[in-house]
C-alpha cells in the first residue's frame, strides 16, 4: 500500500468547538478530500482509544457520521442519549434540592476517565439569548473535562457541518472563486442560528464570493456577519450564484421568534438557476425547497451528508495525533 503524505501533519488540534480551532482550513479541506480515497488508511491511529458521544438532542447524520469516522480510525465508540433523562446541574454554588441529580463537575471528570475524546451535541433553548450565547453546556464540558472536546452542534455553532460544507464546495466548484449565497427559507418551527453562524464564519475564511439573503427581521448576530453583504432581495442575491445554501433560522434580535413564514422565500427552480443546491438536512419538502430542486441533479445534499464522515474523521485524526 502506498501511503499518501498529508501536508499538515505537524498541525496541532487539541479540540474542535469552532472553526477557528483549524489552523489551516485549506489544507484541512484538501486532506479530508484525499482521505475519502482511503478512509481506513489510519485505522490503527485510534486503536485502544474511545470516543464518548453525548446527545442532549436527537441526531441522524451527526451521530452516524461521527461514529463511522471514529470507527474508520479504529476507535471504540460509546453513545449516551441524554435528552431529558439525565438532569445535569451546570450552575456553580447551586443547592441541588430540585430535579438535578448530578453536577457537570463530577460528570465531565468521570467521563474523562472512560474516554479519550468527548463529543457533545446540545441545542439552544431559544428563549434566553444571553444564556444560549454563553454556551453553558459545551463550555462546562470544556472546563471540567480533562480530554479533548468536539462540538457536534451547540447553541450557536455547528463547526462539523461548516467543515463539511467547505469540503463539498471545494469538490464541486468549477471556478477558483465561486459565488456562494446563504438564503433564509420559511419553516413552521423556530430553529437555531447555529448552522448559519458557522457557515458564515467558514465562508469568510475561504476563497469565495459570499453574501446572505433573508427577509428583514432575520438579521443574524452582527459580530458574526461583520462585513458580509446582506441583500433583502432574494432573486437579486441569487443571480449568477454557483452554490445556494438554504437554511431557516429564527430571529436573532427578536430572539427565537418566527416573524415570517412567507412561502415566497422557498427555494424553487426559477430562483436557483444553474446553482448547486446545498442544505444540511433534514429539510422540509415544499416548505424550504420544492421537490423539483431537491430531486434534481443540482441538489448536492446527499454528497454533503456523505462528507460529514470525512469532516469528522479529519478532526478526530488530528486530535488523536496530539493525545
Buried (B, 14 or more C-beta within 10 A) or exposed (E): EEEEEBBBEEBEBEBBBBBEBBEEBBBBBBBBBBBBEBBEBBBEBBEEBBBBBBBBBEBEBBBEBBBBBBBBBBBBBEBBBBEEEBEBBBEEEEEEEEEBEEBBBEBBEEBBEEBBBBBBBBBBEBEEBEEBBBBBBBBBBBEBBEBBBBBBBBBBBBBBBBBBBBBBBBBBBEEEEBBBBBBBBBBEEBBBBBBBBBBBBBBBBBEBBBBBBBBEEBBBBEEBBEEBEBBBEBEEBBEEBBBBBBBBBBBBEEBBEBEBEEEEBBBEEEBBBEBBBBBBEEBBEEBBBBEBBBEEEBBBBEBBBBBBBBBBBBBBBBBBBEE
